[in-house]
Amino acid sequence: MKIFTSAQIREIDAYTIAREPVSPHELMERASRALFADIVSLADRNTSIMVFAGTGNNGGDGLAVARMLLDSQFRVNTYIINTAPSGSPEWEENYSRLKKMAGARVSMVGKPGDMPVIPHGTVIIDAIFGSGINRKPEGIAAAAIKQINSAGVSVISIDVPSGLPGEDVSGYDPGLVVRASHTLAIQFPRLSFMFAENHRFTGNWKVVNIGLHPVAIAQTGSPFYFTAASDVAQMLRVRSKFEHKGDFGHALLAAGSYGKMGAAILAARAALRTGAGLITCHIPAKGYHIMQMAVPEAMVETDQSDMLVSEIPDPGRFDAVAIGPGTGCKPNAQRAVHKLLNDYNGPLAIDADAINTLAMNPDWLKLTGPRAVLTPHPGEFARLAGQSSGGFDRLNRQIALSVEYGCIVALKGAHTSVSMPDGSVFFNSTGNPGMATAGSGDVLTGVILGLLSQGYSPENAAVAGVFLHGMAGDIAAANRCMESLIASDITENLHAAYTKVREQLL
């Protein structure tokens, strides 16, 4: 699914109106019906609902929803946050229709003293501003947002929480953004939803499909995507009857150090569960017995060092290589990273201490290129690219890193973002807070290595690997609970993640 700017969405709206054809009012009505269907699943009929609507098209959606709620016997009070002398024709049409309804209670709010008291237990529908807002709320709109936030009640925002821009959030005032419990995004997610600091505003968000024209969606370009199961299903390889383990690649995992052999074990198991035909683990000599007992399916070669990975002989023997989990950053371990980057030209997953090594030796980044997938967490990324002022700034730094060095960066988080050398970014839609646990990143490295070894392109291995990893975590959390989830649970549910994704093809 593409993530568009607010301006692009307006263009897609216009295309739909012109080519379907459908009138602007009918399109607003269609959107409002879809919003209404979700709102009634979130609000009890015995609950009082207060709709706060602006004078733009977002407010028009709110007025139409208020009419539909009233027609379905909900108790509704509607308040117009009067920020303009008049609204669009569609707004005016919905305002007129709502006022004519029996039992309709519609009030104009022009100054702070006009704001109503918000009783405890009320559900608020926020339709003051849409995603196209390009300035900080002021006057009565600012006062309304502050009062809504101070009420301590459930809030459902239409399209975006009022005051939150759809894209660049670097200049907004967090004190002037509605803090929603739920956000119903119309047709597409917004880029600003992908940033951690905005979750306090969006709450639980979902996309509401209103049937905008598929040709316009297909023809409108965007560098940003939100990965769905259907996207990943198209990437997955189908095994034929006569293939053997050699057809699914021989992976090399360079991982572990004294006291950190668990990272190597987790990554090795995940690579095998993801489908690698063979795996060799290059590990410190003292980890030999640990690895042989923990992962009997893996072959093991030991380093000349007892304590760490110091050199990887002849990496060209392998179809894909991963390095970094648990390796440490001592000088010998750093040299191993540098030598691998120079000696190996195949697909490569770089994680954990190998990323920290690159941060300590930034000139080595030019040795990565499009065959390399880097998987930093935010702390490791900050060491690579510098401290960020927020999610939007971090995203721009990530894109710049991928473009400058031609590498793929999977920046881990709630919506792990995978940036490509061409500047495109794929945000992940799976995963949960239970995956914030020791070893989860090592499992991801193994998943990506397993896909690379099977011949998946680095781009697809990164996008599909992140998605499968997150889905396996979601299944594990559903079967257990988030608090009890450990990294091994993710690996043990990779089979279920594959199955669920492949259901998209049925």
N, C-alpha and C positions, 0 to 999 in steps of 0.2 A: 504494500500500500504506500502510495506517495504521500509525503508531507508537503503541503503547499503553503505559500505565504497568503496572508489575508487578501492581498491584491489579486493573486492568481485565483483564489476561490471566487471572488467577485466576477472575474472573467468567465469562469466555468459556469457560474449562475447565469450570466448573460447568454452564454452559448446555449445552455439548456432552455432558457426562455425562448430564444430565437429558433432553435432547430427542433425542439420536441414536437410542436411548440406548446408552450404553457405560459399563461399570464404570470406576471410577478406576484399577483395576489394568490393565484392558485399554487404557485411554488411555495409561498410562505405558508399556505394552508397545509400543504403536504408535509412540510417540515414540522409544523406544529402538531399534526396528528402523530407523527413519529415520536416527537418529544413527549406528548401526552401519554402515549402507551408506556413509556419508561417511567414517567413521573407517577402514574397510578400504581406502579409496582413498588414505589419507594415511599408513598404517603398513604396513611390509613384514612378511610373515609370519615372517621370520627374526629380527625385532626383538623384544626383550623389552619387554612393556608393563606399566606399573605404574599401577593405577587408585587414585586417592585419592578416597574418597567420604565425604561428610558424612552426617548422620542425617536430613536433610530430603528433600523430593521430588527435589531435584537429585541428592542422593546415591543415591536410589532409581533414577533414570535410569542413574547410573554403575554400580550393581550389576547392573542388567539388561544393560547393554552389556558388562560384564565376563563375564557368563554367555554371551552370544552370541559373544564373541571366543573364549572357551575352547571353546565347542562347534564353532568353526570352526578349531580346531587352532592358535590363537595361544598364545604363552607369556605367561600373565597372572598377576600377583600383585596382590591387592586389599588395600588398607589402609583400615580404617574410622577416620576422624578423629572420635573419640568426644567430641562436644560436647554430647550429651544422653543421658539414661538409656535412651531408647527412640525409635524412629522412627515414622512414620505406618504404618498397616496395609499400604499398598502397599510401603513400604520394608521392613517386616518380611517380607512375602511374597517379595520379591526376595532378601533376605538369606538366607532359609531355602532357597530354590531354588538359589542359588549354592553354599552350603555343602554341599549334598547331591551336587554334581556330582563325578564322578571327576576327580582331579587338581586340584581347586580349592584354592588357597592364599589364605586369608583371615585377616588379622591385625587385631586391635584396637590402635589407637594412642591411648593415654590421656595420655601425658606425652612431653615432647621426647625423652627417652632411648629411647622405643619407635620413633622414626622410623627407617626403614631407610636404608641407604646407597643412593644412586641412582647406578648405574653409568653410565659414559659410553656414549652410543649408545642408551640407553633412550628409549622414548616414554611420556610421562606423560599420562594422561587425568585432567583436573581436574574433579571433581564434588563439591567440598566445599560451596560455597554457590551459590545461584541469584541471580536479579536482585532478589529481594525483600529482600535484606540491608539492614537499617536501622541497623546499628551497626558499629563497627570490629571486625575479628576480634581475638580475644584468646586467651590460653592456648595450648592445643595447636594450635588452628586457625592462630593467628598463626605459631607455630613451624613448622608444616608449610608454610605459604605461603613463608616465608623460605627454607626448605631447598629447596623446589622451584625457587625463583628462582635460588638459588646453584648449582644442579646443572649448568646450561649445556646442557640437553638439550631436545629438541622437546616442546612441551606443547600438547595439544588440550583446550580448555575447553568444557564442555557448557553451553550457554545463555549464560553470561557468565563471564569470568575471575573466580574466587572473590575476593571482597572489593570488586568494582566494583559500585556501585549501578546500577540500571537507568536512573535519571533524574538526580536532583540529586546531582552529584558534588562539591559545594562543600566537604563536610566529611569526605571520605574521606582515608585515609592511603595515599599512593602506595607506601609501603614495605610495605604489607600487602595488596597486590593481586597475584594471579598474573600473570606476564608470559607470555602464551600465544603460541605460534606461529600457531595457528589457533583460531578460536572458531566453534562451531556454534550459532547462535541458533535457538531453537525457535519456529517459526511467524512471528515478527516480529523486525525489528531493534530494538535498544534505543536510546533517545534518547542515552544516554551514548556510544554508538558514533560519534556524529556529531561529536564534539569532538576536535580534533587531539591534545590532550595524552593522550588515552586510547588512541591507536593503539599505543603501546608495550605496552599490556596486551592488547588484542584481537588483535593481529597481523592476519592475513588472516581476515576473518570472512565467513560466508555464512548465509543463512536456510535452515533445514530445515523443510519443510512437513510437518506431522503431521495435517493434515485437520481442524482445529478447525471448528466449525459455521459455515457462511457467513452464516446469519441473524444469529448473535450478532456476528460481525465487522461486518456491515453496520449493525446497530442500535446498536453501541457507538460513541459519538462520540469524536473526538480532534482537537485542533488541529494535530497533527503528521502529516506524510505523507512517504513515501519514494518518489520518482518513478520509475516504471518505463516501459519503452518502450511498453507497452500503454496507459498513461495518456496519453502524448503522441500516440500514433497516433489517439486519439479527438479530439484537438484540431486535427489538421492539416486544412487546407482542401483540397478536391478541385477542380481546375480543370476548367471545362467547355469544350467545343470552341470556342465562339464568343466567349470572353472575349479581351480585348486588353490591352495594357500599361497602359492607363488604369484597367482594373479592378483592377490590383494595386498601385495607389497611387503617389503621387509623394512621395518621402522627401527631407528636407533634412538634410544633415549639416554642422554648424558645427564645424570642427575645424582643428587645425594652428596652428603659429606658426613663426617663422624657426628652422630647424634641427630641427623636429619635424613635418615634413610626412609622414613615414612613418606616423604614427598616423592621419592622415586617409586615406591611401591604403588602409591595412589595413581600416579601418572601412567605407570605400566599397565595396571589393571584396566584403567579407562581406555587406553589405546586398544587393548585386546577386545574389550566389550564393544568398542565402536567398529570393530571389524578388521583391524590390521591382521594380515595373514601370518606374519612373523614379527617378533620384536626381540631385539638385543638391547640389553641394558648395560651401558658403560658406567661403572660405579667405582667408588673407592674400594681398595682391596679388602678392607675390614668389613665391608658390607656384603661380601659374597654369600655367606651362609644365610644371612637375613633375607636377601632377595631370592635365593634358590628355594627357601622354605615358604616364603610369603607368596611368590608368584611362580609356581612350578611350570606354567606355560611359557615363561620367558627364558631366553638364553641370556647368559651373563658373561661379560668380559670385564676384567678388573683393570683398574688404572695402576700405573707404576707407583702411585702414592697410596699409602694405607688410608689416608684421612680425607682426601678430596679428589675431584676430577682435575687433572693437570694437563692431560693431552689425549686427543682422540685420534688414534691411528687409522688412516685410510677410510675416511668417512664416505668416500665416493662409492663404497660397496652397497650403500643403503638407498632406498627409494625416498626416504624422508627422515629428517633428524629433528629432535627437540632438545633444547639445552636450557638449564637454569633452575629447575625446582630443587631447592635445598643444596645448591652447589657452594654457596658462600662466595665471598668476593676477595679472598686472599690473592696475592700476586700470581701464584701458580694457576689458580682457577680463572683469573682474568686472562692469562696467556692462552688458556685452553679455548676461551671464547674467541679471542682474536685469531688464533690459528684455524679454528673451525670456519669462521667467516671467510678467511682467505682460501682455505683448501676445498671447501664444499660449495658446489654450485646448484644443488638441488633444493627442493622445498624445505623450509626451515621454520620451526616454531621456537620463539625466544620468549622466555618467561622469567619472572622472579629475579634471582641474583644475576642472571645473564643480562637482564634489563638494567639492573643497578650498575653492572659493569659498563654497559654502554653509556650510562649517565656519567660515570667517572672518566670515560674515555670517549667524548662526543665525536671525535674524528672517525671513530669506527662505524658510526651510523651510516656513512656513505658506502659501507660494504654490505648493507642489508639488501635493498632493492625489492622488486616486486615478488620475489620468491619467498620473502620473509613475512611471517605473521608475529607481531609483538603483542603480548597480552598483559599490559601493566594494570595494576590497580591504581587508584588516584594518587597515592603517595609515590609510587614508582614513576608515574607519569609526570608528577611535579618535578622529580629529579631530572627527568629527561628534557622537559619543555619549559620549566619554570613554574612558579606559583601563579595560580589563576585567581581572578577577582570573583569568578562565579561560573556557572555552567556554560553560559554563552561564550565567555572568554576562553574557557577550557576547550570547548568544541572547536573554536577557531584555531587554537594552538594545535589541537590534534590534527585538524585538516592540513595545517601548514607543515607539520612534521611528515605526514604521509606524502604530501606533494613534493616537498623538498628532497626527501630521501627515496621516494618511490616505493615505500614499504606499506604494509597493511597494519593498522593499529586497532586492536580490540581493547578499548578502554572499559574496564569492568565497572559495573554499577547496576542499579535497578533496571535501567534500560541500556545495557551494554552497547556502546556505539562502536561500529566497525567502520573505520575510514579507509578509503582506497586511494591509490596514487593519483586518480583523476579528480579527487576532491569530493567524491560522493560518500555518503554516510548511511549506514544501515543500523537503525535502532532496534534493539531486540524487544520482543513482546512477552517473553517467558521469564520465569524466575520468581523468587520470593525471598523475604528477609531471613528465612531459615537457612539459606545458603551462605549467609555471612558467618562462616565457620571455618576453622583451620583445615586446610587441605582442599577446599573447594576449587581454588585456582589451579592446583596441581592436577585435579581431575580434568579441568577444562583444557589444560595443555595436552593431556593424554588423548582427549577426544579429538582435538585438532590434529595431533600427530597421526592418530588412527585414520582420519579422513585423508590427510595428505599422502600417507603411504599407499592408499588405495587408488590414487590418481586423481583425486579431486583437486581442482585448481585452488591455489592459496585463497582466492577471493571466496569461493564457495565453501571451502573448508572452514574459513573463519566465520562466515555468516551462519552456515548450517550447524557448525560445531557449537557456537554460542547458543543457538536456538535449542538444539537437542539437549545440551547441558542444562539449560534453564527448565525445559519441559520435564526432564528427568527429576530435577529438584522439586518441581511442582507436584509431580506424582508422588514423590517420596514424602513431601509435606502433607499431602492429603491422606496418605496411608498411616502416617505417624502424627507428628505435629511439628511446627516450625522450631520450637525450642529443642526438641530431641533430635533434629536432623543432623547427621554428620556426613562428611564428604563421601564415605564409602556408600552411603545410601543413594547418592546421586548415581554412582557407577552401577549399582545394582538395579537401577530403574531405567537404564539406557535402553534396554530391550523394549520396555513399555513406551518410551518416547518415540522410538522408531515406529512402533506399531501405530501409535496415535497419529503420527505425521502421515504415514502411508494411507490411513483411512481417508485422507483428502483426495486420493486418486480413485476411490471406489465410486 
